[in-house]
Amino acid sequence: MNKIEVFKKERDGLDIKDAIAEYARTGWESISEGDIQRLKWYGLFLRTPTPGFFMIRVRIPGGKTASYQMRALAEIAATYGNKLLDLTTRQQVQLRHVRIEQIPSIFAAMEEVGLNAMQTGMDNVRNIMTCPVAGLNPEELLDATPVVMAITQEILYNREYTNLPRKYNVAVTGCPDNCLHTETQDLALVPAHRESDGMKILGFNVLAGGKNGSGGHRIASPLDIFVTPQEAVEVFQAITFAYRDFGYRESRNNARLAFLLDDWGEARFRKEVEARVGRALTPAGTDARKPSVNDHGGIYRQKQPGMNYVGLKVPVGRIEAEDLKGIAALAERYGIGEIRISPAQTLIIPNVPDRKVGDLTEHTLLEKFAYNPSPIQKGLVSCVGIDYCNLAVIETKARALETAQALEAKLGPGIKPITIHWSGCPAGCGNHTVADIGLLGKKAKVDGQVVDAVDVYVGGRSGPNPKQAVKILEDVPCEKLPSVLEGLVPYHTREKMHRVRAGEARKAGVGRSVEKKEANPEPLQVAVPVFNPA
């Protein structure tokens, strides 16, 4: 067994709870090697780049939170951390630069507002994702929030789920807009429908075995299973336990569900799942996803009459505590105190009445967190980078911003909408494999010196016809990247590169009526310009 499996066999990760208070008294240097790993079951990560300091990853199911919760996290960051918070591509919040001595007080403050960091690291079911505007989007097939909450309730503090072979990413969505990159998930439930006795049954098709890291990108495989919302937790349990019991544990690099599916094949895996649920499962239905992608940034009408949601871009996902408090105040003043987190590192304020939209868009805070950013800024996503991550090999967030600003200065107005995603290492937390342009950090030797560099990928695509990005350049020094991208960005043609042929659409179960729909819901027309994503 590898070292982590030995640690798990010795003691379950949940058992570390009683030791946290003792370590808070004795200090971080007293923590054993095994317990350093076990603390991750409680969302605590000792960061090698900042010895003695921890990161806390907060679980936020579906990215759905409230202003008072975000204000509490901002206050924790200001009081105990370094006043910075990061939005993750899994709809979570990360607190930085906290000491083990402060953890009991921090956990108590989080518990007061209904938040926790449980099982957000190591071999657990990670934060369950869903569409950030679930229940609001006029075009959603169904609101998957109840399923997300039911699965979350099933897994938390449940030892049946705390010793998986590896991390396990799950997304459940009824949104047709491909806002979650479901093809990268270990398990994804995507919107679909079936006809039965003349009635239209709404539910999900099941995909499994997607990943970014651990040997590269693998697109999730359709399991030819359709589930209703009522069946979702049962099938989730069967699939997860099949992985738990048969997944590989010898090498951490080959332990994700993808490797079991590659060896078994989808048919055998489905048979095992059916054996666990005790019945034959319904074959996949018609895929209700569109061929296009919408990250829900901007201003859009909700299904609720007279209401709108406003997506504010947080540049590269990093926000200062005082600014987060400010956005919480906006959510209370112009909405109903609710905030949603998008995988595109956007904070969404829902339930803004028509009469308040204009005033919200004129608020000075929106000069920093725009609802209508430039095409490059809108599609810019970055992982944490070497500042705080043990795995990253280059700095990403500052470089991503500098590169984006340089491109905007060089190319001027008229740039087509484009997504540029940065990952600081092969783990792929920046989702570089599904972007128009993906940048994977590395070290390279140039003129005898080792420098920060990237490999450049193009053509990643999410949705019913996903495509893996193709590497076209290697070892590009970060200092030269703006000039390299200057020659690439204007000539990247998403429509041609991402063209969906009729045969592909039929194979994916996308009907002609879906193909003919507009790429995105119609944005609200207001007095100020609204950026309409392509």
Backbone hydrogen bonds, N-H to C=O, Kabsch-Sander energy under -0.5 kcal/mol:
donor,donor_aa,acceptor,acceptor_aa,energy
2,N,249,R,-0.9
6,V,2,N,-1.7
7,F,3,K,-2.3
8,K,4,I,-2.4
9,K,5,E,-2.1
10,E,6,V,-2.0
11,R,7,F,-1.8
15,D,12,D,-1.5
16,I,13,G,-1.5
17,K,14,L,-1.2
18,D,15,D,-0.6
19,A,16,I,-1.3
20,I,16,I,-0.9
20,I,17,K,-1.1
21,A,17,K,-0.6
23,Y,19,A,-2.7
24,A,20,I,-2.1
25,R,21,A,-0.9
25,R,22,E,-0.6
26,T,22,E,-2.2
27,G,23,Y,-2.6
30,S,27,G,-1.4
31,I,28,W,-1.6
36,I,32,S,-2.1
37,Q,33,E,-1.2
38,R,34,G,-2.2
39,L,35,D,-2.3
40,K,37,Q,-1.6
41,W,38,R,-1.9
42,Y,39,L,-1.5
43,G,40,K,-1.7
44,L,39,L,-2.0
45,F,43,G,-0.5
45,F,55,M,-2.5
46,L,44,L,-0.5
47,R,45,F,-0.5
47,R,53,F,-2.1
48,T,46,L,-0.6
50,T,47,R,-1.2
53,F,50,T,-2.2
54,F,98,V,-3.8
55,M,45,F,-2.4
56,I,95,L,-2.2
57,R,43,G,-1.8
58,V,56,I,-0.6
58,V,93,V,-3.1
59,R,116,N,-2.2
62,G,128,I,-2.9
63,G,60,I,-2.7
64,K,61,P,-1.7
65,T,63,G,-0.6
65,T,339,I,-2.7
67,S,337,G,-3.0
70,M,66,A,-2.3
71,R,67,S,-2.5
72,A,68,Y,-1.6
73,L,69,Q,-2.1
74,A,70,M,-2.4
75,E,71,R,-2.3
76,I,72,A,-2.2
77,A,73,L,-2.5
78,A,74,A,-2.1
79,T,75,E,-2.3
80,Y,76,I,-3.1
81,G,76,I,-1.0
81,G,77,A,-0.6
82,N,96,R,-1.0
83,K,77,A,-1.9
85,L,319,I,-2.4
86,D,94,Q,-1.9
87,L,317,G,-3.0
88,T,92,Q,-2.2
91,Q,88,T,-1.2
93,V,58,V,-1.0
94,Q,86,D,-2.5
95,L,56,I,-2.9
96,R,84,L,-0.9
98,V,54,F,-2.3
102,Q,99,R,-1.6
103,I,99,R,-0.5
103,I,100,I,-1.1
106,I,102,Q,-2.3
107,F,103,I,-3.2
108,A,104,P,-1.9
109,A,105,S,-2.1
110,M,106,I,-2.4
111,E,107,F,-2.6
112,E,108,A,-1.6
113,V,109,A,-0.7
113,V,110,M,-1.1
114,G,111,E,-1.5
115,L,110,M,-2.5
116,N,59,R,-0.6
119,Q,41,W,-4.2
120,T,117,A,-1.0
121,G,40,K,-0.7
124,N,122,M,-2.2
126,R,124,N,-0.8
126,R,168,Y,-2.2
129,M,170,V,-2.1
134,A,131,C,-1.8
136,L,133,V,-2.2
137,N,133,V,-1.9
140,E,137,N,-1.5
141,L,174,G,-2.9
142,L,174,G,-0.7
144,A,142,L,-0.7
147,V,144,A,-0.6
148,V,144,A,-2.1
149,M,145,T,-2.6
150,A,146,P,-2.0
151,I,147,V,-2.5
152,T,148,V,-2.3
153,Q,149,M,-2.4
154,E,150,A,-1.7
155,I,151,I,-1.9
156,L,152,T,-2.1
158,N,155,I,-1.9
159,R,157,Y,-0.7
161,Y,158,N,-2.1
162,T,159,R,-0.7
164,L,123,D,-1.9
168,Y,124,N,-1.7
171,A,187,L,-1.9
172,V,129,M,-2.8
173,T,189,L,-2.6
178,N,175,C,-0.5
184,T,181,H,-2.0
185,Q,182,T,-1.7
186,D,169,N,-0.7
187,L,169,N,-2.0
188,A,207,L,-2.6
189,L,171,A,-2.5
190,V,188,A,-0.6
190,V,205,N,-2.4
192,A,203,G,-2.1
193,H,286,T,-1.4
194,R,201,I,-2.1
196,S,199,M,-2.7
199,M,196,S,-1.9
201,I,194,R,-3.6
201,I,199,M,-0.7
202,L,200,K,-0.5
203,G,192,A,-2.4
204,F,227,V,-2.8
205,N,190,V,-2.5
206,V,225,I,-1.8
207,L,188,A,-3.0
207,L,205,N,-0.5
208,A,221,S,-2.3
209,G,186,D,-2.5
210,G,185,Q,-2.3
211,K,218,R,-1.9
213,G,427,A,-0.6
218,R,211,K,-2.1
220,A,183,E,-2.0
221,S,208,A,-3.5
223,L,206,V,-2.6
226,F,282,T,-2.8
227,V,204,F,-2.6
231,E,228,T,-1.0
232,A,228,T,-1.0
235,V,231,E,-2.2
236,F,232,A,-2.8
237,Q,233,V,-2.6
238,A,234,E,-2.0
239,I,235,V,-2.6
240,T,236,F,-2.6
241,F,237,Q,-2.6
242,A,238,A,-1.8
243,Y,239,I,-1.9
244,R,240,T,-2.7
245,D,241,F,-2.5
246,F,242,A,-2.0
247,G,243,Y,-2.6
254,N,251,S,-1.3
255,A,252,R,-0.9
259,F,256,R,-1.3
260,L,256,R,-0.8
261,L,257,L,-2.3
262,D,258,A,-2.3
263,D,259,F,-1.6
264,W,260,L,-2.9
265,G,261,L,-2.7
269,F,265,G,-1.9
270,R,266,E,-2.8
271,K,267,A,-2.1
272,E,268,R,-1.9
273,V,269,F,-2.2
274,E,270,R,-2.7
275,A,271,K,-2.0
276,R,272,E,-1.6
277,V,273,V,-1.9
278,G,274,E,-1.6
279,R,274,E,-1.3
286,T,193,H,-2.8
288,A,191,P,-2.4
290,K,176,P,-2.8
294,N,177,D,-2.2
298,G,311,G,-0.9
300,Y,309,Y,-2.3
301,R,522,E,-0.8
302,Q,307,M,-2.5
303,K,136,L,-2.3
307,M,304,Q,-1.9
308,N,352,V,-1.2
309,Y,300,Y,-2.5
310,V,349,I,-2.5
311,G,298,G,-3.4
311,G,309,Y,-0.5
312,L,310,V,-0.6
312,L,347,L,-3.5
313,K,311,G,-0.5
313,K,370,A,-2.8
314,V,345,Q,-2.0
317,G,314,V,-2.8
318,R,315,P,-1.6
319,I,85,L,-2.7
321,A,83,K,-2.1
324,L,320,E,-2.2
325,K,321,A,-2.2
326,G,322,E,-1.7
327,I,323,D,-2.2
328,A,324,L,-2.2
329,A,325,K,-2.1
330,L,326,G,-1.9
331,A,327,I,-2.3
332,E,328,A,-1.5
333,R,329,A,-2.4
334,Y,330,L,-2.9
335,G,330,L,-0.6
335,G,331,A,-0.9
336,I,350,P,-0.6
337,G,331,A,-2.4
339,I,65,T,-2.4
340,R,348,I,-2.6
341,I,63,G,-2.1
342,S,340,R,-0.5
342,S,346,T,-2.8
345,Q,342,S,-1.8
346,T,342,S,-0.6
347,L,312,L,-2.7
348,I,340,R,-3.1
348,I,346,T,-0.5
349,I,310,V,-2.9
352,V,308,N,-3.0
354,D,306,G,-1.7
356,K,353,P,-1.7
357,V,353,P,-0.9
357,V,354,D,-0.9
358,G,354,D,-0.6
360,L,356,K,-2.2
361,T,357,V,-2.4
362,E,358,G,-0.9
362,E,359,D,-0.5
363,H,360,L,-1.6
366,L,363,H,-1.6
367,E,364,T,-1.8
368,K,365,L,-1.1
369,F,365,L,-1.9
370,A,368,K,-0.6
378,K,374,S,-3.0
379,G,375,P,-1.3
380,L,377,Q,-1.3
381,V,420,I,-2.0
383,C,422,W,-1.4
386,I,394,I,-1.8
388,Y,385,G,-1.2
389,C,385,G,-1.9
393,V,424,G,-2.4
394,I,424,G,-0.5
397,K,384,V,-0.5
400,A,396,T,-3.1
401,L,397,K,-2.1
402,E,398,A,-2.7
403,T,399,R,-2.9
404,A,400,A,-2.4
405,Q,401,L,-2.6
406,A,402,E,-2.3
407,L,403,T,-2.3
408,E,404,A,-2.4
409,A,405,Q,-2.1
410,K,406,A,-2.1
411,L,407,L,-3.2
412,G,408,E,-1.9
418,I,375,P,-0.7
420,I,379,G,-2.0
421,H,437,I,-2.1
422,W,381,V,-2.5
423,S,439,L,-2.8
428,G,425,C,-1.8
431,N,428,G,-2.2
434,V,431,N,-1.4
435,A,432,H,-0.9
437,I,419,T,-2.4
438,G,457,Y,-2.2
439,L,421,H,-3.0
440,L,438,G,-0.5
440,L,455,D,-2.2
441,G,423,S,-3.4
441,G,439,L,-0.6
442,K,453,A,-2.3
444,A,451,V,-2.2
446,V,444,A,-0.6
446,V,449,Q,-3.5
449,Q,446,V,-1.8
451,V,444,A,-3.1
451,V,449,Q,-0.5
453,A,442,K,-2.6
454,V,476,V,-1.9
455,D,440,L,-2.0
456,V,473,L,-2.2
457,Y,438,G,-3.2
457,Y,455,D,-0.5
458,V,470,V,-2.2
459,G,436,D,-1.8
460,G,435,A,-2.2
461,R,467,K,-2.5
467,K,461,R,-1.5
469,A,433,T,-1.5
470,V,458,V,-3.1
472,I,456,V,-2.8
473,L,456,V,-1.5
476,V,454,V,-2.8
478,C,452,D,-2.4
480,K,477,P,-1.3
481,L,477,P,-0.6
481,L,478,C,-0.8
484,V,480,K,-1.8
485,L,481,L,-3.1
486,E,482,P,-1.9
487,G,483,S,-0.8
487,G,484,V,-0.8
488,L,485,L,-1.2
489,V,485,L,-3.2
491,Y,488,L,-1.2
492,H,489,V,-1.4
493,T,491,Y,-0.8
494,R,492,H,-0.9
497,M,493,T,-2.9
498,H,494,R,-2.9
499,R,496,K,-1.1
501,R,499,R,-0.7
505,A,501,R,-2.2
506,R,502,A,-2.4
507,K,503,G,-2.3
508,A,504,E,-2.0
509,G,505,A,-0.5
509,G,506,R,-1.0
510,V,505,A,-2.8
511,G,509,G,-0.7
515,E,511,G,-1.8
516,K,512,R,-2.0
517,K,513,S,-0.6
517,K,514,V,-0.9
524,L,299,I,-1.2
526,V,524,L,-0.7
